[in-house]
C-alpha cells in the first residue's frame, strides 16, 4: 500500500498530493477573505486511474475543515465531489 498525504504549500497557493513522497497531483487555490477558492486540480498522468483525485479532494477538504476554514469549489472536479458528498456542506460556501 502506498503512503498518501496532502499538505498545503501556501507559497505556491496549492495543496499537494504526495504518493510515497513523490508529487502526484495538486489542487490550486486562491484565498478570499472568508474562504479558500479551489480553482483547479489535477493528478499527474502516471498516477491516474488509482482513485487519487478523490483522495486529493477528500484530504484537501478535511484539511480545510480542520483549520476551521470554508471552501468555494470552483474547480469542476471539486464541485462534483462536494455535490456527491453532502457531509462537506458545512464548509462549502458560494
C-alpha positions in Angstrom: 0.0 0.0 0.0 1.3 3.4 -0.9 1.7 6.2 1.6 -0.6 9.1 0.5 -0.5 12.6 2.0 -1.8 16.0 1.2 -0.2 19.2 2.5 -0.7 22.9 1.9 2.1 24.7 0.1 1.0 28.3 0.7 3.9 29.8 -1.1 2.6 28.2 -4.3 -1.1 28.5 -3.4 -1.8 24.8 -3.7 -2.4 21.7 -1.8 0.0 19.0 -3.0 -0.8 15.3 -3.2 2.2 13.1 -2.5 2.4 9.3 -3.1 5.3 7.7 -1.4 6.9 11.1 -1.2 6.5 11.8 -5.0 4.4 14.7 -6.2 1.4 13.1 -7.8 -1.1 16.0 -8.1 -2.3 19.3 -6.8 -5.3 21.5 -6.0 -4.6 25.1 -6.8 -6.4 27.8 -4.8 -6.6 31.5 -4.1 -7.6 33.0 -0.8 -10.7 35.0 -0.3 -11.5 36.9 2.9 -13.9 34.2 4.1 -12.8 31.1 2.2 -10.3 29.1 0.2 -11.3 29.1 -3.5 -10.2 25.9 -5.2 -9.7 26.8 -8.8 -8.1 23.8 -10.4 -7.0 20.3 -9.6 -5.0 17.6 -11.4 -3.4 14.3 -10.9 -0.3 13.5 -12.9 -0.8 11.2 -15.8 1.3 8.4 -14.3 -0.8 8.3 -11.2 -4.3 8.4 -12.8 -6.8 5.5 -12.5 -6.0 4.9 -8.9 -8.7 7.0 -7.2 -6.1 9.7 -6.3 -8.4 12.5 -7.5 -10.9 11.5 -4.8 -8.1 11.2 -2.2 -6.9 14.7 -3.1 -10.4 16.2 -2.8 -11.2 14.4 0.5 -7.9 15.1 2.2 -7.9 18.7 1.0 -11.4 19.3 2.3 -10.6 17.6 5.6 -7.5 19.8 6.0 -9.6 22.9 5.3 -12.2 21.8 7.8 -9.6 21.0 10.4 -8.4 24.6 10.2 -11.9 26.0 10.7 -11.9 27.4 7.1 -14.5 27.4 4.4 -14.2 26.4 0.7 -15.5 27.6 -2.6 -15.2 24.7 -5.1 -14.8 26.5 -8.4 -12.8 23.6 -9.9 -15.3 21.3 -11.7 -13.8 18.1 -10.1 -14.1 19.6 -6.5 -17.6 20.9 -7.3 -18.7 17.5 -8.3 -17.0 15.8 -5.3 -18.8 18.1 -2.8 -22.1 17.6 -4.6 -21.7 13.9 -4.2 -20.5 14.1 -0.6 -23.0 16.3 1.4 -21.0 15.7 4.6 -18.9 18.7 3.4 -21.9 21.0 3.1 -20.9 22.7 6.4 -17.7 24.1 4.9 -18.9 24.9 1.4 -19.8 28.5 0.5 -20.5 30.2 -2.8 
